Amino acid sequence: MSATTTAPMTTTASEKGFVPTLLLCFFLGMFGVHRFYVGKVGTGLLQLVTFGGLGIWTMVDFIMIAVGSFSDSNGNPIKASN
């Protein structure tokens, strides 16, 4: 048996800012602007057509952004800097 070691998985924070994403979601989330901002064009279009899933999808996104579990189109988390 050989012992293999794996390198720890490192995630880099997104280049997109936490505060702009949160504010875009709060004020223009019904139109999916925050998703366009982070590069998620497909779901941004869906939010635009459905008015943010009648507000439900927007509220879920706002909470996800606020707690730091929202990511950009590359999968990098959008978090407040420490």
C-alpha positions as CSV (number, residue, x, y, z in Angstrom):
1,M,0.0,0.0,0.0
2,S,1.3,3.4,-0.9
3,A,0.4,6.5,1.1
4,T,-0.6,9.4,-1.1
5,T,-1.0,12.9,0.1
6,T,-3.2,15.4,-1.5
7,A,-2.6,19.1,-1.6
8,P,-5.0,21.2,0.4
9,M,-7.7,22.7,-1.8
10,T,-7.3,26.4,-1.9
11,T,-10.0,28.7,-3.2
12,T,-9.3,32.2,-4.2
13,A,-11.7,35.0,-3.5
14,S,-13.5,36.5,-6.4
15,E,-12.4,39.7,-8.0
16,K,-15.9,40.9,-7.8
17,G,-16.6,43.0,-4.7
18,F,-18.9,41.9,-1.9
19,V,-20.5,45.3,-1.2
20,P,-21.3,46.1,-4.9
21,T,-22.8,42.6,-5.3
22,L,-24.9,42.9,-2.2
23,L,-26.1,46.4,-3.1
24,L,-26.9,45.4,-6.7
25,C,-28.9,42.5,-5.4
26,F,-30.8,44.7,-2.9
27,F,-31.7,47.5,-5.3
28,L,-31.8,45.8,-8.7
29,G,-32.0,42.1,-7.8
30,M,-35.5,41.8,-9.4
31,F,-33.8,42.3,-12.7
32,G,-30.9,40.0,-12.1
33,V,-28.3,42.7,-12.3
34,H,-26.1,41.2,-9.5
35,R,-25.9,38.0,-11.5
36,F,-24.8,39.9,-14.7
37,Y,-22.2,41.6,-12.5
38,V,-20.6,38.4,-11.3
39,G,-20.7,36.8,-14.8
40,K,-23.7,34.6,-14.5
41,V,-25.4,35.8,-17.7
42,G,-27.7,32.8,-18.2
43,T,-29.3,33.0,-14.8
44,G,-29.3,36.8,-15.0
45,L,-31.5,36.5,-18.0
46,L,-33.8,34.1,-16.2
47,Q,-34.1,36.5,-13.3
48,L,-34.8,39.4,-15.7
49,V,-37.6,37.5,-17.4
50,T,-39.2,36.2,-14.2
51,F,-38.6,39.4,-12.2
52,G,-36.3,37.6,-9.8
53,G,-38.5,34.6,-9.5
54,L,-41.2,36.9,-8.3
55,G,-38.8,38.1,-5.6
56,I,-38.2,34.7,-4.0
57,W,-35.0,34.0,-6.0
58,T,-33.8,37.5,-5.3
59,M,-34.2,37.1,-1.5
60,V,-32.4,33.7,-1.6
61,D,-29.5,35.3,-3.5
62,F,-29.4,38.2,-1.1
63,I,-29.1,35.9,1.9
64,M,-26.5,33.8,0.1
65,I,-24.4,36.9,-0.7
66,A,-24.7,38.2,2.9
67,V,-23.5,34.9,4.5
68,G,-20.7,34.5,1.9
69,S,-21.9,31.4,0.0
70,F,-22.5,33.1,-3.3
71,S,-19.9,32.6,-6.1
72,D,-19.0,34.2,-9.4
73,S,-19.1,32.5,-12.8
74,N,-15.7,30.8,-12.1
75,G,-16.8,29.3,-8.8
76,N,-14.8,31.7,-6.7
77,P,-16.7,32.8,-3.5
78,I,-17.7,36.4,-3.1
79,K,-16.9,37.3,0.5
80,A,-16.3,40.3,2.5
81,S,-12.6,41.0,3.0
82,N,-11.3,40.4,6.5
